[in-house]
C-alpha cells in the first residue's frame, strides 16, 4: 500500500513559526511527537531515525508529528539548549490535541530530541497529563562529544530506551549511569553506532514487539 507523503505545515510557536511534518495513519488512535537530533550538528526532522520512528508510530495508528527545532528549516528562533525547544514541542502537542482531540500521547526522540522529550514528559506529569509512553533512542545523557553535558530528567518505568553498543557520540556507559538510579532497563543493539547505520529496521522491530495498545 502506497502511503501519501507527509503533510508539511507551519504553526505558531513561542519564538515564531514551527515547521512540522505530519505522517497520517489510516485510522488515528493516538498522537506521537518525535524529536530530532541536535540542530547545531545537522539534526532535522528528515533524520533517518526520526523518519523510522514516525513511520513506526504511523503504522501503529498514531498521527506522527515531527517538528523542526528552532533555527532549522522553516522554524523560527534560535537554538535554546533544549528549554525553548521543550516549549515548542509543547506547542506542537497543543496543536495536535486541538486538531485530533485528547488522544493517548507518545513522546519519542533521538539523541538531543530524547532530552527534549524527557523534559516535556516531566512537565506533562506535573500538569497531571503524563504521556501514555515514551521511546528514547541514542539518549543524550552525561558528557558527550564536544563536551556538551545533558542532565536528562528521569522517565517513566515503561519507557523504551534503545542504545547502540558502539555509540561514539553518547557512550553506552553514560546512559547506564543515567538509567541505573531509575532501575530502568536499556535495550542495547550489538555493534550499532549512534546513527544505527544498517540497523534502522531493528528500532522499528523493537518498538512494535514491545508495544501495547
KACOR-V201210 format. One record per pair of residues at least 6 apart in sequence whose ideal C-beta (glycine too) atoms are under 6 Angstrom apart, sorted by the first residue. I is the first residue (numbers start at 1). GAP is how many residues later the second one is. D is the distance in whole Angstrom. If there is no record, write none. Layout:
<<I	GAP	D> <I	GAP	D>>
This chain:
<<6	15	4> <6	16	6> <6	17	5> <7	15	4> <8	13	5> <9	11	6> <10	7	4> <10	9	5> <10	64	6> <11	7	5> <11	84	5> <13	75	5> <13	78	5> <14	73	5> <15	55	6> <15	61	6> <15	62	3> <15	69	6> <16	60	3> <16	61	5> <17	59	5> <18	49	5> <18	57	5> <18	70	5> <19	49	4> <19	54	5> <19	55	4> <19	56	5> <20	45	5> <20	47	5> <20	72	6> <21	24	5> <21	45	4> <22	43	5> <23	31	5> <23	35	4> <23	41	4> <24	39	6> <25	33	5> <25	36	5> <27	34	5> <28	35	5> <28	72	6> <29	32	4> <30	32	4> <30	73	5> <30	74	4> <31	32	6> <31	65	5> <31	72	5> <31	74	5> <32	25	4> <32	30	4> <32	32	5> <32	74	4> <33	32	5> <33	60	6> <33	74	6> <34	16	6> <34	19	5> <34	20	5> <34	32	5> <34	74	5> <35	74	4> <35	78	3> <35	81	5> <35	82	5> <36	7	5> <36	8	6> <36	9	5> <36	11	5> <36	14	5> <36	77	5> <37	6	3> <37	10	6> <37	73	5> <37	74	4> <37	75	5> <38	74	4> <39	30	5> <39	32	6> <39	33	5> <39	40	6> <40	39	6> <44	28	5> <45	21	4> <45	23	5> <49	61	4> <49	88	6> <50	16	6> <50	60	6> <52	148	5> <52	151	5> <52	152	6> <53	55	5> <54	10	4> <54	12	5> <56	148	5> <56	151	5> <57	7	5> <58	6	5> <60	151	6> <62	44	6> <63	37	6> <65	27	6> <65	31	6> <67	25	5> <68	7	4> <69	16	5> <70	7	4> <70	8	6> <70	9	6> <70	14	6> <71	7	5> <71	8	5> <82	33	6> <82	34	5> <85	31	5> <86	30	5> <86	33	4> <86	34	5> <89	27	6> <89	31	5> <104	28	4> <105	26	5> <105	27	6> <106	26	6> <106	27	5> <107	10	4> <107	14	6> <107	24	5> <107	27	5> <108	27	4> <109	8	4> <109	27	6> <110	27	5> <110	28	6> <111	27	5> <111	29	5> <112	28	5> <114	22	4> <114	25	5> <114	26	6> <115	25	4> <115	35	5> <115	37	5> <118	34	5> <118	35	5> <118	37	5> <121	10	6> <121	13	6> <122	31	5> <124	6	5> <124	7	6> <134	21	6> <134	25	4> <135	25	5> <136	25	5> <137	25	5> <138	32	6> <138	56	5> <139	36	5> <140	10	4> <140	30	6> <141	9	5> <141	11	5> <141	33	5> <141	34	5> <141	37	4> <142	32	4> <143	6	5> <144	25	6> <144	26	5> <145	24	5> <154	28	5> <160	50	5> <161	25	5> <162	25	5> <162	44	6> <163	9	6> <163	12	5> <163	23	6> <163	25	6> <164	25	5> <164	28	3> <164	29	5> <165	23	5> <165	25	5> <165	26	6> <165	27	6> <166	27	5> <167	27	5> <168	25	6> <168	26	6> <169	25	4> <179	7	6> <187	19	6> <189	10	6> <189	13	6> <192	7	5>>
